[in-house]
Amino acid sequence: MTLPLNDITRRDNTLALLRSLRTHGPTARVDLGAMNGISSATVTSITADLLKQELIVELPHDAHRNGGRGRPKTLIELNRDAACVICVKLSINEVQIVVGDFSGHIRHSAHFTLTTQSLTPAQLSDFLETRISEVHATMKASWQRVAGICLAVQGVVSPVNGTIIWSPALGFRNASFADHLADVFNCPVLLENDANCIARILAEQPEYSSYPNLVVIMLGYGIGMSVLIDGKPFLGSQGSAAEFGHSKYEPGGALCACGRRGCIEAYTSDYALYREARSMLALPAGDSAHPSHDQMQTLTQLALQGDPVARQIYDKAGRALGFGIANVLALFNPDLVLITGSGVRGYDAMRPSLERALREALVDELIGASQLATCPWERDMTCLGGIAMTLQAIEPDLLVTPP
């Protein structure tokens, strides 16, 4: 059914207010109106409805009095207990399940270790169903049901049909999970690439929100990318676009985890760097196919301290990354290319050869005003982004059928 224009406008204004509260926290009605270009009368009317639906709450004046004269503004904020969503992060030999409240904050987190590459699709589906049920059972005192679920997966996924096309964490390809979990938990289930989840949360940060055309490159075990055009993710025909790590640097070159040769990931990822170094340098013992933080930290420090072998390895990685970024600049002309992920620890070791590769690949006019920056990887933002994406997806339904 098509909503009348005035209903569509009110719904859009309501969603804008909810998202502003999620981004900025407790805010006065007058400030919400100014942020979103909505009249005071409309904000008052919408927030009255949201209060009745228990999607927002008013804060007592004493909670935010700052010592000034006069009556302070009445602040409103999201009702954290209005709904819960779950994000499942699937990576190599690890599953993390996180519960987020209506304000987007993490309220519970559980980690599970298992040999993911040995699982069949049925075994993974059973595992996810069981673990999600267990995690939700611990939170039932606050929420009776799950309002939405996000599966954040490393690799190539199709959000359109809920299919994991390929992931380095799994030994199978082209398996669908979203529909089954949606039936089991009676809620929407999103399937997202982990890089898109991270880009979603970064794009809301004040230091990056002014860049509508943003490219986020993830360095780590693999190499991921998310492209935001006018603030919206570019997904391609099936949602599996922007696979930067599997674009080619050297046809017929080094072997990539995807099974092909010459991908950028085959030179720049953690496993590629460690594979190159392990036969020539003394590094901490561990799984050489899935190097640990300590192993990679040791290798990075050797490069930064001037070890000739380590420097050569990072120079090669920086060159591959630089030519890849040059292609991104030529194709998308973004405002900002932001490099993050756990592998950003080695960016300074790659940077000289990366910048040389950029200058070698592109004339100045194609580099243009695009900026290149790094974002420290102080915490894993995958689940925060997955929670934010799920909340955005379920909000229209909450306005129709509040919890």
Secondary structure by P-SEA (a helix, b strand, c coil): ccccaaaaaaaaaaaaaaaaaaacccccaaaaaaaccccaaaaaaaaaaaaaaccbbbbcccccccccccccccccccccccbbbbbbbbcccbbbbbbbcccccccbbbbbbcccccccaaaaaaaaaaaaaaaaaaaccccccccbbbbbbccbbbcccccccccccccccccccaaaaaaaccbbbbbbcaaaaaaaaaaaccccccccbbbbbbbccbbbbccccccccccccccccccccccccccccccccccccccccccccaaaaaaaccccccccccccccccaaaaaaaaaaaaaccaaaaaaaaaaaaaaaaaaaaaaacccccccccccccccccccccaaaaaaaaaccccccccccccccccccccaaaaaaaaaaaaaaaaaaaaccc
